[in-house]
Amino acid sequence: MCSRRTRRLQHRLAGSALLTIVDADEPPLRVLFGEQPTQVVKALYDQRLRTWAGWEHVSLAAQG
């Protein structure tokens, strides 16, 4: 469990990151905050890319 001080710091850092995104010339449509979500999503998308690559021949055959 995080202390109140740690939570306040995390909220401040997240707010700063959000403002950086909002102020960007081309902000992303989606963003992840923190190490754990970033790691989980990378692993998930790596698996999806491998699956799609394995079935690419079927996808291309459907195009004709």
C-alpha positions as CSV (number, residue, x, y, z in Angstrom):
1,M,0.0,0.0,0.0
2,C,1.3,3.4,-0.9
3,S,1.7,6.2,1.6
4,R,-0.3,9.4,1.2
5,R,2.9,11.2,0.3
6,T,3.7,8.6,-2.4
7,R,0.2,8.9,-3.9
8,R,0.4,12.6,-4.0
9,L,3.7,12.4,-5.8
10,Q,2.3,9.9,-8.3
11,H,-0.7,12.1,-8.9
12,R,1.5,15.1,-9.5
13,L,3.7,13.1,-11.9
14,A,0.7,11.8,-13.8
15,G,-0.7,15.3,-14.1
16,S,2.5,16.6,-15.4
17,A,2.7,13.8,-18.0
18,L,-0.9,14.4,-19.0
19,L,-0.2,18.1,-19.5
20,T,2.8,17.3,-21.7
21,I,0.5,15.1,-23.8
22,V,-2.2,17.8,-24.1
23,D,0.4,20.4,-25.0
24,A,2.0,18.3,-27.7
25,D,1.5,19.3,-31.4
26,E,0.4,15.8,-32.2
27,P,-0.7,14.1,-29.0
28,P,-1.3,10.3,-29.1
29,L,-4.8,9.0,-29.1
30,R,-3.8,6.5,-26.4
31,V,-1.1,6.5,-23.7
32,L,-0.1,4.3,-20.9
33,F,1.2,5.6,-17.5
34,G,3.6,3.5,-15.6
35,E,6.0,0.6,-16.1
36,Q,3.6,-2.3,-15.5
37,P,0.9,-1.3,-18.1
38,T,3.6,-0.6,-20.6
39,Q,5.2,-4.0,-20.1
40,V,1.9,-5.8,-20.2
41,V,0.7,-4.1,-23.4
42,K,4.1,-4.7,-25.1
43,A,3.9,-8.4,-24.4
44,L,0.3,-8.6,-25.6
45,Y,1.0,-6.8,-28.8
46,D,4.2,-8.9,-29.5
47,Q,2.0,-12.0,-29.2
48,R,-0.6,-10.5,-31.5
49,L,2.0,-9.6,-34.1
50,R,3.3,-13.1,-34.0
51,T,-0.2,-14.5,-34.5
52,W,-0.9,-12.2,-37.4
53,A,2.4,-13.0,-39.0
54,G,1.7,-16.7,-38.7
55,W,-1.7,-16.2,-40.5
56,E,-0.5,-13.7,-43.0
57,H,-0.6,-16.2,-45.9
58,V,-4.3,-16.7,-45.2
59,S,-4.9,-12.9,-45.1
60,L,-3.1,-12.4,-48.4
61,A,-4.9,-15.3,-50.0
62,A,-8.2,-13.7,-49.1
63,Q,-7.2,-10.6,-51.0
64,G,-6.8,-12.6,-54.2
